[in-house]
Amino acid sequence: MITLPTKKTEVDNSFKHQRFGMLGLAGIGKSEFWAQDENALFLNTEGGLNALKVFSISIRSWQDLREAYGALKTSADEGKFPYSIIIIDTIDRLIDYAIEETVARAKEFYKKIEINNIADIPNGAGWFKEKEMVMNFLTKLEMFPCAIAFIAHMDIKRIKETTGEYDKSTISIGGSLGDDLLAWTDHTMHIESHRIGDRIQRMVYTIPTQSREAKSRGGMIPNAIKWGDSTVENYKAFRALFK
């Protein structure tokens, strides 16, 4: 039976309940940033972590992802879950595995149709299945007692509206799946770099503009944070924003 509330909900800034997306160009230090968490687990979908000392599961297929989830669920069910955050590095490559799995299943199902890629699957069913697989996986990860983050490639897209056209730096994943991923996050951290003399200055944006995808629900992460030279200190300041 539903009863009317008599008390307002409290703001939940506990770290384990947060969902992060991080956008930025390659080599800007996204993986290194998350690696500063001593108990971070990387779902390493595309390599590139050899220079970092981290907990990592190599993911090279959708089957690998199933097995990784199964191991994590067993750990959680036994009350032995050791990780503070799970980072998908990168979500772009994870989507590639979802597409490969979708095409393989379609080839088995559509015996009389030649299926070479996801666009060959009739009635747009392939795109629907791809999105369903990715978003369902993220939903399952939310059941674990830890924060969730994905690292995504960034792209500049031409946005057309009735009032005109403009360029926007946003997630490289297109279509409704890209929109769903951006909606899923509590915080979309947009990393930009600028050269100042012989140094690279990195900035973290969390307020969206016409030209930049970013957000932070409740303004928990301040906008235009300047990253210093110490990634350890950058992460420590970030982590202090949450319980």
N, C-alpha and C positions, 0 to 999 in steps of 0.2 A: 504494500500500500504506500502510495506517495504522500508525503506530508510536506507542507510548505516550510521553507527554511526560515529560521529565526536568527541565524548567525551567519555572517559573511565568511567565506573561505579565506584561508591564510595564503599569502604568497609563498610558493614552493621554490626556493632557490637551492635545494639540495643538488649536488653535482650528479648523483646517480640517476636523477630523473630528467636530465637535460639531453637534448638531441641537437647535435652540431653538424653544420655543413661548412666546409672550407673551400673557397674558390681562389685560384691563383695560378699564375704561370709556372711552368716547370722550373725546378731549381731554386725556388724562392724560399725554401725552408719549411714547407708545410709538414712533411713527415718528421723532420727533426724537432719541430715544435711539440708534437704529440708524444714523441719518444722521451720527452723529459719526465713524463709520468712513469714512476717506477713500476706501476702495476698495469700498464697499458698492454693490450693485446692487439696486434695488427693482423687483419685478414689480408694477407699480402697477395693481391690479385695480379700485379704486373711487375714484380721485382723492384729493384732499386733501393733496397734497404740494407745492402751489404755493409755500408759505412756506419750503420747504427746498431747499437747493442739493445735489442728489444725481444719481447716475446712475440713470436710470429708463426702463423700457419700459412704455408704456401697453398694458394688456391689457383688451380689451373683448369678447372672445369666446374660445371654446376654440381656434379657428383662430389667433388672435393668440398663444396660448400655445404652440401647435405651432411657429409660426415663430420665436418667441423661443428655444425650446429648440434648434431647428435652428441658429440663429446662435451660441448658446452652445457647442454641440457642435463646430461648425466651428472656433471659436476654441480650444477645448481640444485638438482633434485636431492643430491647427497649432502647439501649444505656446505659444500667445500669450494664455492665459486671464488677464485682468487683475484679477479681482474676488476679494476676501477673504471675502465673504459674500453670499448671495442672500437677500433678504427678500421673502416673499409678503405683500403688504399690500392686502387682507386675505385670509385663507384662506376666509372666509365667502363673499366675492364670487366667488372662484375656483370654489367649489362651485356657485354659481348658474350659472356658465358650463358646468360639467359637466352640470348638469341640463338646460339649454337644448339642449346638443348631444345628450344622450341622447334627449330628446323628439323632436327633429328626425329623428334616425335611426329612431326607432320609428315615426314617421308614414310614413316611406318603406317600412319593413318590413311593418307591419301594415296592409295596404291595406283590409281589410274591418272594421277596428275603429276607432272614433273615439278618437283620442289627443289629449287637450287638456293633460294634465299628466303628471308622472312616475308618479302613482298609477294612471293608466289603463293602464299597460303591464302585460300579463298576468303572473301568477305572481311578482310582485315583482322581475321581471327589470330594471326600471328602476333600482330602488334598488341592486341588486347592481352594475349597470354603472356607476352614478355613483360608488360607492365604489371600484370597480376603477380607474376613470380617475384619480381623485384620488390614490390611494395609489401607483399605478404612476408617476405624474408625480413624486411625491416621491422614489421610488426612483431614477428616472432622474437627478434633480438630485444625488443622493448620489455619482454617478460623477464629478462635477466636483471639482477640487482647492480646495474652499472650504467654509466653514460654511454651513448652511442654517437659516433661521428663518422662522416664520410668525407674523403678528399675527392674533389672533382676538378677536371680540367675546365678551363675558362675559355670563352669565345666571345667575339664581338659580333652581335647580331643586329641586323637592320630591322627595326621595329616600325611597322606601318600602322598608323591610326588615322581616324577621319580628319584630325587636325594637322597631320603632317607625318614626316618620317624622321627617325633619329637612330643613332647607334647606341647600343647598350652592351656593357661588359657583363656577361651572365654565364650561367652554367652551359657547358657545351652540348649537353643532352637536349635534344629538341622534342617537340610534340607535347602531348599531355603527360608523358612520363617525366619530362623535365619540370613541368609545372607541379606535378605531384611531389617530386623530390624537394622542391623549394618550399612547398606548403608543409611538408613533413617536419622540417627542422624548426626548432625553437630559436636557433641562432644561426644565421648565415654570415660567416666571417669572410669578408672580401679583402684579400691581401694584395696590395699594390706596392711597387718599388719605384723609387726615383733616384737617379744618380745626383749626388751632391759632391762635386769635386771628384776625389778618388774613392768616395764611399758610396755604398748603396743604402738608402734610407727606406725601410719597409714600414708601411702603415696598414693598420687593421680598421676597416670601416664596417659599421653595423647599422647605419642609417641609409636607406635606399635613396637614390636620386634617379633622374631620368636616364642617366648614363651608366648607373652602377647598381647591380643586384646586391642587396645586403639587408639584414634585419637582426634585431634582438628583442624578443618578446619581454615586455616589462622593462626594457632598457637595462637589462642586467649587465650587458657588456657595453661599456662606454664607446662612443664613436671616435674615430680618428686616433686610435692608440698608436703611439710611436714605438716600434720595436727597437730595443737597443742592440748592442753587439753580443750580449750574453743571452743565448737561448734559454739557459737555465733560469735566469732572472725574469725573462719575458713570460715563461710558463708559470713561474711562481706567482707573479702579479695577476695573471689570468685566473689561476686556480683559487686565489684568495677572494675572488668575486662570488664564490659559491661555498656552501656549507660542506 
